[in-house]
Amino acid sequence: MKQYSHAWLAFMAIKRLEETAVSNTYKTYAASLIKWFKDYKDGVIQGAWYPDMIIKDMATSHVLKFTPVKDGSKGTFRKLPDTYLLYEHCKNSDLKDCSYSVDKDNNLTDRCESIAHSIIDNLKMQTSEEKGSPIVPNNNHIATILFMLSHYIADAHVPFHCDSRQFSEGKNIHGKLEEVWDDEIKKYFLLDKNNERFLYDPQGYPLLDSDKKSQYKDSFLKKVEDNLRKRKFSASFGTDNNNVWDFMSAICQHSYLLSYMFIPQGYDHTNVTTSNWKKLGSISLDELNISVLCDAIDSIAKVYFRIWRRFMRWEKG
């Protein structure tokens, strides 16, 4: 994904937590996280872009790429929450009946798990050390790591990040897909580019351009928001997904399946063109857009919320 897509998704994840019906058990955790995030929201665009801009570990830590292996054995796929559009789409994938191989040195799932632990560890250090200690991380530092984490979580939902076919080559269909998302966000939400931040609505979220509200009703971004409002939020990662690593593994597996539903077997960077890439598979570009963005928002919200609950429970002793 590109810069504004990553930042917008992080904001929408927090908005998801604020607007959804969180159980009474979890309300205190959610309110604390929402307030904390909003105190540091001006750093979201820079922080969420840091993995691409500075760290540049795209070849290994932003991907978990799968290749179908038709050897007669059945693929093993982790379960997703049944509210996920990835789950709904991929129930119909022929490749669920096939085994697969994973590209060597890809470690997106490891990266997400390690950053999640790092945030909790930094929060614990900040709480435990005396004020003014030289080893204490400040809130801006922790916020940046949190925003970085949303980048890696979002990348797990990008179909081409989980497909070993080389769609960044040839006509760069990978880049064109990500431009669709970024261009739509830039079209409808107001940016303060000089200060690398969104302009905000009264609730502290990216501000919709009032001159384009009538057009926005037809945007896939509006469909994303509408879908999430109808979707019940659960803090669960899904059956048998006990940690961030398990959850991201399930996401990557289904993103791989979605990629082949959008661009079927028989196609790669040598025969996908700028004129045919949107209409080759069994799902449309609009369906793919809504699925990727909806599920990415929910996943970021789930992981953020899991981190905050674990820290607050530790803090309470």
C-alpha positions in Angstrom: 0.0 0.0 0.0 1.0 3.6 -0.4 1.4 6.3 2.2 -2.1 7.8 2.7 -3.7 4.3 2.5 -1.7 3.1 5.4 -2.4 6.2 7.5 -6.1 6.2 6.7 -6.5 2.5 7.7 -4.9 3.2 11.1 -7.3 6.0 11.7 -10.3 3.9 10.6 -9.2 1.1 12.9 -9.5 3.5 15.9 -12.7 4.9 14.6 -14.0 1.3 14.4 -13.3 0.8 18.1 -14.9 4.1 19.0 -18.1 3.4 17.0 -18.6 -0.3 17.6 -20.4 -1.8 20.6 -17.5 -3.0 22.8 -18.6 -5.1 25.7 -18.6 -3.6 29.2 -15.6 -5.7 30.1 -13.6 -4.0 27.4 -14.9 -0.4 27.4 -12.2 0.9 29.7 -9.4 -0.6 27.5 -11.0 0.8 24.3 -11.5 4.3 25.8 -7.9 4.4 26.9 -6.5 3.4 23.6 -8.7 5.8 21.6 -7.6 8.8 23.8 -4.0 7.8 23.6 -4.0 7.4 19.8 -5.7 10.8 19.3 -3.1 12.5 21.4 -0.4 11.4 18.8 -2.5 11.3 15.6 -0.4 14.0 13.9 2.4 11.4 13.5 0.3 8.7 11.8 1.2 9.6 8.2 4.9 9.6 8.9 4.9 6.7 11.3 2.8 4.4 9.2 5.1 5.2 6.2 8.3 4.6 8.1 8.7 0.9 7.1 8.8 2.0 3.4 10.5 5.3 3.8 13.3 4.5 6.2 13.5 0.8 7.1 12.9 -0.5 3.6 12.6 -4.2 4.4 10.0 -4.7 1.6 11.6 -7.8 0.1 11.3 -9.8 3.3 9.1 -8.3 6.0 6.2 -6.9 4.0 5.4 -10.2 2.3 4.6 -13.8 2.8 4.3 -15.2 -0.7 2.7 -18.5 -1.6 3.0 -20.8 -4.6 0.4 -23.5 -5.4 1.8 -27.0 -5.3 -0.4 -29.5 -7.0 1.0 -32.8 -5.6 -2.4 -34.3 -4.6 -2.1 -33.2 -0.9 -4.6 -30.8 0.6 -3.6 -27.3 1.8 -3.7 -26.4 5.5 -5.4 -23.1 6.1 -5.9 -21.3 9.4 -9.4 -20.1 10.2 -10.5 -16.5 10.0 -13.3 -14.8 11.8 -16.5 -15.6 9.9 -17.3 -11.8 9.6 -14.3 -11.3 7.3 -15.0 -10.8 3.6 -11.7 -12.7 3.0 -13.4 -15.7 4.6 -16.5 -15.3 2.5 -14.7 -14.9 -0.8 -12.1 -17.6 -0.2 -14.6 -20.3 0.7 -15.0 -20.7 -3.1 -11.3 -20.9 -3.9 -10.2 -24.0 -5.8 -6.7 -23.6 -4.3 -8.0 -24.4 -0.8 -7.8 -28.0 -2.0 -4.1 -27.6 -3.0 -0.9 -27.5 -0.9 1.5 -24.7 -1.3 5.1 -23.6 -0.7 6.2 -20.3 1.0 9.0 -18.2 -0.5 12.2 -18.4 1.4 13.1 -15.6 3.8 9.6 -14.0 3.9 8.8 -13.0 7.5 5.8 -10.7 7.6 4.1 -12.7 10.3 7.2 -12.7 12.4 7.5 -8.9 12.0 4.0 -8.3 13.1 4.4 -10.5 16.2 7.7 -9.0 17.2 6.5 -5.4 16.8 3.4 -6.1 18.8 5.6 -7.5 21.7 7.9 -4.5 21.3 5.1 -2.0 21.9 4.0 -3.8 25.1 7.6 -4.0 26.3 8.1 -0.3 25.7 4.9 0.6 27.6 6.0 -1.6 30.5 9.4 0.1 30.6 7.9 3.5 30.5 5.6 2.6 33.5 8.3 0.8 35.5 11.3 3.2 35.3 11.6 6.4 37.2 10.6 9.6 35.5 13.6 11.1 33.7 15.4 7.8 33.3 17.6 7.9 30.2 16.3 4.4 29.1 12.6 5.3 29.1 11.0 5.5 25.7 8.7 8.5 25.3 5.1 8.4 24.0 6.1 9.7 20.5 8.5 6.8 20.1 5.9 4.2 21.2 3.2 5.9 18.9 5.6 5.6 16.0 6.1 1.9 16.6 2.3 1.4 16.9 1.7 3.2 13.5 4.5 1.2 11.9 2.7 -2.0 13.1 -0.4 -1.0 11.2 1.7 -0.8 8.0 2.8 -4.4 8.3 -0.7 -5.6 9.3 -2.2 -3.8 6.3 0.4 -5.3 3.9 -0.8 -8.8 4.9 -4.2 -8.0 3.4 -2.7 -7.0 0.0 -3.2 -10.0 -2.3 0.0 -9.4 -4.3 2.0 -9.4 -1.1 1.1 -13.0 -0.6 1.3 -14.2 -4.2 4.7 -15.4 -5.6 3.8 -14.2 -9.1 5.8 -11.1 -9.9 3.1 -8.5 -10.4 5.5 -5.6 -9.6 7.2 -6.4 -12.9 5.7 -6.0 -16.4 2.9 -3.5 -16.3 3.3 -3.2 -12.5 -0.3 -4.2 -11.7 0.7 -4.4 -8.1 1.5 -0.6 -8.1 -1.6 0.2 -10.1 -3.9 -1.6 -7.5 -2.3 0.3 -4.6 -2.7 3.6 -6.5 -6.4 2.9 -6.8 -6.7 3.0 -3.0 -4.4 5.9 -2.4 -5.9 8.0 -5.2 -9.4 7.5 -3.7 -8.3 8.6 -0.3 -6.6 11.7 -1.6 -9.6 12.5 -3.7 -12.1 12.5 -0.8 -10.1 13.4 2.4 -8.5 16.7 3.0 -4.7 16.7 3.6 -2.3 19.2 5.1 0.7 18.1 3.0 3.0 20.7 4.4 2.7 19.2 7.8 2.2 15.6 6.7 -1.1 15.1 8.3 -4.8 14.9 7.5 -7.2 17.7 8.4 -9.6 16.4 11.0 -13.3 16.3 11.6 -14.7 17.2 15.1 -14.1 13.6 16.3 -10.4 13.8 15.3 -10.6 11.6 12.2 -9.6 12.4 8.5 -11.9 15.1 7.3 -14.1 14.3 4.3 -14.1 17.1 1.6 -17.5 18.7 2.0 -17.5 19.7 -1.7 -17.4 16.0 -2.7 -19.9 14.5 -0.3 -22.4 13.8 -3.1 -19.8 11.9 -5.1 -18.6 10.0 -2.0 -21.8 8.0 -1.8 -20.6 6.0 -4.8 -17.0 5.5 -3.7 -15.8 2.1 -2.6 -14.5 3.9 0.6 -18.1 4.7 1.5 -19.0 1.0 0.9 -16.2 0.1 3.3 -17.6 2.3 6.0 -21.1 1.0 5.4 -19.9 -2.6 5.5 -18.1 -2.1 8.8 -21.1 -0.4 10.4 -23.2 -3.5 9.7 -20.4 -5.9 10.8 -20.3 -7.0 14.4 -16.9 -6.3 16.0 -15.2 -9.1 17.9 -11.8 -8.9 19.6 -11.2 -12.5 18.7 -8.6 -13.5 16.1 -10.6 -16.5 15.1 -10.7 -20.1 16.2 -7.2 -21.5 17.1 -5.4 -18.2 16.4 -3.9 -17.6 19.8 -1.5 -14.7 19.0 -0.7 -12.1 16.3 1.6 -14.6 14.4 -1.3 -17.1 14.1 -3.7 -14.4 13.0 -1.4 -12.8 10.4 -0.7 -16.3 9.0 -4.4 -16.8 8.5 -4.7 -13.4 6.8 -1.7 -14.1 4.5 -3.0 -17.5 3.5 -6.4 -16.0 2.5 -4.8 -13.0 0.8 -3.0 -15.6 -1.4 -6.3 -17.3 -2.3 -7.9 -13.9 -3.0 -5.1 -13.0 -5.4 -5.7 -16.1 -7.5 -9.5 -15.4 -7.5 -8.8 -11.9 -8.8 -6.1 -13.0 -11.3 -6.5 -16.7 -12.0 -3.9 -19.3 -12.7 -2.4 -19.0 -16.1 -1.7 -15.3 -15.7 1.4 -13.6 -14.5 3.3 -10.4 -15.2 4.0 -11.4 -18.8 0.3 -11.6 -19.9 -1.6 -9.3 -17.5 -2.1 -5.9 -19.1 -3.4 -2.5 -18.2 -6.5 -3.2 -20.1 -7.4 -6.7 -18.8 -6.2 -6.8 -15.2 -9.4 -5.6 -13.6 -11.7 -8.2 -15.2 -9.9 -11.6 -15.3 -11.1 -13.4 -12.2 -14.2 -14.4 -10.3 -14.3 -11.3 -8.1 -14.4 -7.7 -9.3 -12.0 -4.9 -8.5 -14.7 -3.3 -6.4 -15.2 -6.5 -4.4 -11.5 -6.8 -3.9 -11.1 -3.2 -2.8 -13.9 -3.5 -0.2 -12.6 -6.9 1.1 -9.0 -5.7 1.5 -9.8 -2.4 3.2 -12.6 -3.6 5.4 -10.7 -6.6 6.7 -7.5 -4.6 7.1 -9.3 -2.0 9.3 -10.8 -4.8 11.5 -7.4 -6.5 11.8 -5.5 -3.4 12.8 -8.3 -2.7 15.4 -8.1 -6.2 16.7 -4.3 -6.2 17.1 -4.1 -2.7 18.5 -6.8 -3.6 21.0 -5.1 -6.9 22.0 -1.9 -5.0 22.7 -3.6 -2.4 24.8 -5.6 -4.9 26.8 -2.4 -6.9 27.6 -0.6 -3.9 28.7 -3.4 -2.5 30.9 -3.9 -5.9 32.5 -0.2 -6.1 33.3 -0.3 -2.5 34.7 -3.2 -3.4 37.0 -1.1 -6.3 38.4 
